[in-house]
Amino acid sequence: MCCYSAAAQSLPGAGNALRFNGSSTYINAGVDNRGVTSRITVEAWIKTRSEAIQFAATKYSNSNFEDRGFQLGTSAGFAIFNGRAGKGQYYGSGSSRTYVADGRWHHIAGVCDDNVWKIYVDGTLESTTTFPYTNGNLASTYALSLGSYFVLNNWYFDGDIDEIRVWRAALTQDQIRTNMCRKISPVPAELVAYYSFDQTSGLTAIDKGSVPTNGTLSNFSTSSPWQPSGAAIGDVSVFAYGSDLRATRLNLAAANGDSGIVRNISTQTDGVQLYAVNQASSMVIPFSGTTSPVYFGVFSRGSTGTYDFRLRPAGGLLCTSLYERPASDGAWTNTVATSTSSSLLLTQQRYRAEYTQVGADLRALPVTVLGDTILCAGGSVQLTASISGGANSFRWNTGAVAQTITVTQPGIYSMTATFPSGCTITRSRQVVQADLRITGETILCEGASSTLRAVSTPAGATFRWNNGATTSDLSVTQPGTYSVTTTFSNGCTSTRQVVVSLSKAVPAFALGPDTTVCEGTPLLLRAPVGNAYTYLWSDGSTGSSLLARQGGTYTVTVRSGCNTQTASRTLTAQLCVPNIITPNKDGRNDAFVVASYNVGEWSLAIYNRWGKEVYQTERYLNDWGASAAPGVYYYMLRRGTTNSAIKGWLEVVR
């Protein structure tokens, strides 16, 4: 029951309404209760300045009679929803916070959800009261009276009323917001009475509800009391409510593809409805141009808040002006809107308005930018605005105001022509730099072929290769230099060349057998070298060789333009300790050197043949032996990082 499709009615938008005189006029809508018992929603659009107690819709009898029914109206200028449920007490929602007797159109809705009575104004719940009873009954044998209290023939409504709806269900706030600014068609079963007041003559109010009873107008002074309505009603609508809507963007498309957009909603507004009417306005627009088949409306809560409205016509602007009116019963006036390439923008709009586009149809006028679109290297082109129809000024996006300009750089050049009426048309032309490039594989494998492709910007040029071929694609089977010259449609030419190299396949290879190496002793690993080979080692390096400095498995992948080969070698590192040194100062084997990745990570103790410690350090730096006497010694190496130890003997020879 939340959302219903909407179709354009016989009258566009809000259509017509009725003005009630506050003293005698009302509508008798029949005694049928239409299935209403303990739950009901009654809606109406009203405009009044009266602070008297007055009712827009009642079907009610007091405690002297049946003690049942409902009353939707205003008191002291605030909206109320009261009634009786056969429990011997008068119930009510309480008064709304919003003052509605301000001469503006407001949507009011009263909801009775058994023992909970609520009043909504302009889509927001403003007062609710819960009573200690259940299973109430609102059904009354008295007539549904629109514009008065029927039983006592008083409390007449003074003002305008439109779009009265009675639901045999308690609508939620979201459902009320969804439907309040749109016509409802087809009518759901729960909408039992629906008076849109869109008649143009006669004294009968047509009921389009699911349980229809046409109403009879009483005491209206004319046989045709119908007048244009100013209620905010369209065919489709969207909404946004909240305490801070500054970041909210409402977007709504009409049936013809035009879009209305609302944004930059000020904090003084806590609710906005955007609606579209899928018919042209029935009010005369004071302009001789073409009018839009649709128009948009904005209705916001509060009279001080502002918003921006943007109209984006589906077919482009085409010298469109944006017209607005305060409501559907007001007169259209031209606005001073900000134009972009695709939309019209009005800023700081207040409260509500309706908007439509009106414009001179200049599509029949040939407005174009002529000139070459291809810029030769080092050259220039001329662009000329070609316009018929009496444009009185030109302005290019370069700032030039002449009809013809000369350009030396590629880009998009736009020209805006202004006509005596003040409307403008903008046309553009893109100038591209003539360019040529050659794509394709430039590495040729033995016995294979490669395809080179000449690509021109813009497309559509002709080609000639240095071997005489005139196609864009060239198949090559031999290495060498290949060049191509392209000729563009404006006659300028460009030449490019590439060198195609012969590449042999990478042969199968090995890095050597797996082996053991001393810690700290690097080993050079080599891959085969060839023309246009690329390399990727397991450590990410890309040279043809790799100096392995520690144990592990090393892998290299070698690629040519023809194939890929991969090889691996595993190196196992171990600690290498010498057992003889010759400290004779010849620079070779002068010290006890322990081959390790990290010098200094070992502690060392050295003992002579009698077990006496002759040297000890916690951080050995491969520097013992220069002053040692000849003989046999014993050492103890300890690595703190791994808690490992190595011992052995060592001979010093001089």
Buried (B, 14 or more C-beta within 10 A) or exposed (E): BEEBEBEBBEBBBBBBBBBBBBEBBBBBBBEBBBEBBBBBBBBBBBBBEBBBBBBBBBBBBBEEBBBBBBBBBBBEBBBBBBBBBBBEEBBBBBBBEBBBBEEBBBBBBBBBBBBBBBBBBBBBBBBBBEBEBEEBBBBBEBBBBBBBBBBEEEBBBBBBBBBBBBBBBBBBBEBBBBBBBBBBBEBEEBBBBBBBBBBEEEBEBBBBBBBBBBBBBBEBEEEEBBEBBBBBBBBBBBBBBEEEBEEBEBEBBBBEEBBBBBBBBBEEBBBBBBBBBBBBBEBEBEBEBBBBBBBBBBBBBBEEBBBBBBBBBEEBBBBBBBBBBBBBBBEBEEBEBEBEEEBBBBEEBBBBBBBBBBBBEBEEBEBBBEBBBBBBEEEEBEBBBBBEBEBEEBBBEBEBEEBEBEBEEBBEBBBBBBBEEEBBBBBEBEBBBBBBBBEBBBBBBEEEEBEBBBBBBBEEBBBBBBEEBEEBEBEBEEBEEBBBBBBBEBEBBBEBEBEBEBBBBBEEEEBEEEEEBBBBBEBEBEBBEBEBBEBBBEEEEEEBBBEBBEBBEBBBBBBBBBBEBBBBBBBEBEBBBBEEBBBEEEEEBBBBBBBBBEBEBBBBBBBBEEEEEBBEBEEBEBEBBEEBEEEEBBBBBBBEEEEEEEEEEBEBEE
